[in-house]
């Protein structure tokens, strides 16, 4: 069986979050895909992680389906990553040597071949990897900012009205965002005029 493992990484220059994406093609047909977020990453970090995770997924597929005589090809628009895999380029980032060893071990186990594809040039699977990596980076960063806002005590609901209800409970008015699953104490300046509300009354113990 021929397995092509497409991978791509994404990183931001400003705050340095990263994301990676991979797509596995078996005998010309898309089999699976995956992605992940990296809180801190350079573009090379994200590309490296994408290759590692994509090859891990290929290894798992081969083991689960007991595939024999598989030909695994890593496909990337990163000449550097492909060069690390096929030995054309030496790895000189000592602080990340463990990641490189992980990549080389997978390369050896799967007997990985390499193929370069030009980025942003219409290749369906390369474009999908790029989209997965960017989505993972952006979604992860948004989640991180929401958590930080919660820790800082800032409102995440604001004056948003769709999917938001007010509930009176234990002598406090609560604002509940049903879409984001967030509960905050009501503040007119932050949440605006909310109008009607529900009241929850606790049963009195006898």
N, C-alpha and C positions, 0 to 999 in steps of 0.2 A: 504494500500500500504506500502511495505517495502522500506525505504530509507536508504541507507548506505552512510555516508559522510566520505570519505577518506580525510585526511589532512596531510600535512608535511611542515616543515619549513627548511630554509637553512640560515646559517650565516657564515661570514668570520672572522677568528681570527685577521687578519692583520688590515684592515681598518674598520671592523665592519659594512659592509652593510648587508642587509638581504633580503630574498625573501620567499614567501609562495605560496603554491598550494593546490587546493582542487578538488576532483572529486566526483560527485553525481551518485550513482547507484540506479535505481528504478526497483524493482522486478527482480534483477539480470542483468539488462541491463544498460550500461552507458548512462546517460542522459545529463550531462553537466560538464564543468570544468572551472576553473578560477585560476588566479594567480595575484601577486602584488609585488611591490618593497618597501623595507623599507630602508631609507638612513642610519639609525643607529639601530642596533638590535643585541641582543645576540641570541643564538640558541633557548633559551626558549621563548624569545620575538617573534621570527618568528613562532615557534610552536603554541604559544598562538593566534597570529593573524590568522594563518591558520585555527584553530578551529573556531574562531569567524566568519570569513568570509565564511567558508564552511557552518556553521549552519545558517547564514543569508541567504545564497543562498537557503538552504533547506526550510527555513521559507517562502521565497518569492515564491518558487515553490508550496508549499502547499496552500498558499493563492490564487495564480493566478489560480490554477486548482481546487480549492475548494475540496481538498482531505480530506476525512474523515477517521477516524480510522487509521491514519498513524503511523507506527512504525519507529522511527528515531534512527539510531545507528551511533555513532561517532567511526570511525576506525582510529587508529593511531599507529605508532611504538614508540610513546613517553609515557612511563609509567607515567611520571609526569603529562602530560596534562590530561590523562584519570583519574588519581587519583584526580586531581582538579575537574573534571566534576562529578565523582561519589561520591565525598566526602571522599575518602580514605586518601587523603593528604590535609593538611591545607595550606592556601596561606599566606606567610609571607613577601611578597615584597610590603611594604606599598606604595612605589612610583608608583606601577602599579596596585593599588587596583581597580581603575575604570575599567581597562581592565578585571580584574577578575570578577567584578560585571556584566559586559556586558556578559561575558561567562556564568555565572550562571543564568542570566535572560533568555538567549536563551535556556539553559539546562532545565529550569523550564517550559517555554512556550511549548517547543517541547517534553517534557518528554523524554529526551535523554538517551539512553542506551549506553554502551561502549563495545568496543572489541579491544583487542590488537593484532597487527600483527607484526611479526618480520621484521625489516627493512633489505633491500638489500638481500632478500631471495626469490626473484622470484614472489612475489605477483604482478600481473599486475597493479592493481590500485594504490598500494602503490608506485611502481616504477614510475608510471606516475606522481604522486604527487611530488615525489622527483625531477623528471626532470623539472616539471613546476616551482618548487620553485627555483631550481638552475638557470634556464634560466632567471627567473624574477630578481634574484639577479645580475647575470652577465650583462644582458642587461641594467638594471637600472644603474649599476656602469659605464658601457661604456658610456651611455648617459650623466651621471653626469660629466665624464672626458671630454667629447666633449664640454659641456657647459663651463666648467672651462677653457678649452683651448681657447675658443672663447673670454671669458672675459679677459684672459691673453694676448690676441693678437697673439697667436701662430697659425701656419698653421694647418688646419685639412686635407687639400688635399695633401700636399707634392708633391712627384713626381709620384703619381698615374696617369695613363694615360687612363685607361678604363673608358668611360663615362664622360670624362672631355673635355670641349671646352674653347677656348679663345675668348673673345669679346672685341672689341675696342669701348669704349663708354665715351663720355665727356672727351676726351683727356687722358683717362686712360685705360690700358689694364686689363681686368678682367678675372679671371680664375673661371669657373663654373663647379662644380661637380654635374652632373645630377642625380647620384645615391643617394648622401647624401643631395642634395638640399642645397649646400653651395656655397657662392660667396666670393672670396678673390681678393685683388689687386695682380697683377702679380709681382713675385719676382724671378729672374732667379736662384738665389742661392737656393731658397726653392723649386720652381716648375720645375726647369730644362728648357731645350729648348723645347718650345711648338710647334714650327713650324707654320702652317697656322692658320688663325684666321678669325672671322667674324667682320664686322664693322656695327655699328648701327648709322645712321645719323638722327638727329632730324630735322624735317621739320622747315624751317625758317619762322618765323611769318612775315606777311606783314603789 
